Amino acid sequence: MDVCRSKTEEVACGELRAVVAPVPAAAEIEEFFAAVEGKLLRYYKDKYNYDFAKDEPVGGRYEWIRLKP
């Protein structure tokens, strides 16, 4: 006997079953996000001529002026 608490769970308890994919390793996830972060940093560095990783301007289209807090 399947015990289903709600109508939503009845689908899960019935003949339909979800396919579960294997979870990637932590190193693989870290590698993926590091690559994406690197691409985004290069994209915004080129777009705004500012190196956000080093927090300094680079030559290009915009002129950056440091403001005193």
C-alpha positions as CSV (number, residue, x, y, z in Angstrom):
1,M,0.0,0.0,0.0
2,D,1.4,3.4,-1.1
3,V,1.0,6.2,1.5
4,C,0.4,9.5,-0.2
5,R,-0.4,12.6,1.8
6,S,-1.7,14.9,-0.9
7,K,-2.8,14.9,-4.6
8,T,0.7,16.1,-5.6
9,E,2.3,13.2,-3.9
10,E,-0.2,10.8,-5.5
11,V,1.6,11.3,-8.8
12,A,4.9,10.5,-7.2
13,C,3.5,7.4,-5.5
14,G,1.8,6.2,-8.6
15,E,3.3,4.8,-11.8
16,L,5.2,8.0,-12.8
17,R,8.7,8.0,-11.3
18,A,11.2,10.8,-11.5
19,V,14.5,10.2,-13.2
20,V,17.4,11.2,-10.9
21,A,20.7,12.2,-12.5
22,P,23.9,11.6,-10.6
23,V,25.2,14.7,-8.7
24,P,28.5,16.0,-10.0
25,A,31.5,16.1,-7.7
26,A,32.3,19.2,-5.8
27,A,35.5,19.7,-7.8
28,E,33.6,19.6,-11.1
29,I,31.1,22.1,-9.8
30,E,33.9,24.4,-8.6
31,E,35.7,24.1,-12.0
32,F,32.4,25.0,-13.9
33,F,31.7,28.1,-11.8
34,A,35.4,29.2,-11.9
35,A,35.3,29.1,-15.7
36,V,32.0,31.1,-15.8
37,E,33.3,33.7,-13.4
38,G,36.5,34.1,-15.4
39,K,34.5,34.7,-18.6
40,L,32.3,37.2,-16.9
41,L,35.3,39.1,-15.4
42,R,36.9,39.3,-18.9
43,Y,33.7,40.4,-20.5
44,Y,33.1,43.3,-18.0
45,K,36.8,44.2,-18.1
46,D,36.6,44.6,-21.9
47,K,33.2,46.4,-21.7
48,Y,34.0,48.9,-19.0
49,N,37.8,49.0,-19.2
50,Y,38.0,48.2,-15.5
51,D,39.5,45.2,-13.8
52,F,37.1,44.3,-11.1
53,A,39.3,41.5,-9.8
54,K,42.2,43.9,-9.1
55,D,39.9,46.9,-8.5
56,E,41.7,49.2,-10.9
57,P,41.0,50.9,-14.2
58,V,42.6,49.8,-17.5
59,G,43.1,51.8,-20.6
60,G,40.1,52.1,-22.9
61,R,36.8,53.9,-23.6
62,Y,36.0,55.2,-20.1
63,E,38.0,57.5,-17.9
64,W,37.8,56.4,-14.3
65,I,38.3,58.8,-11.4
66,R,38.7,57.5,-7.8
67,L,36.3,59.2,-5.4
68,K,37.2,59.9,-1.8
69,P,34.7,58.2,0.6
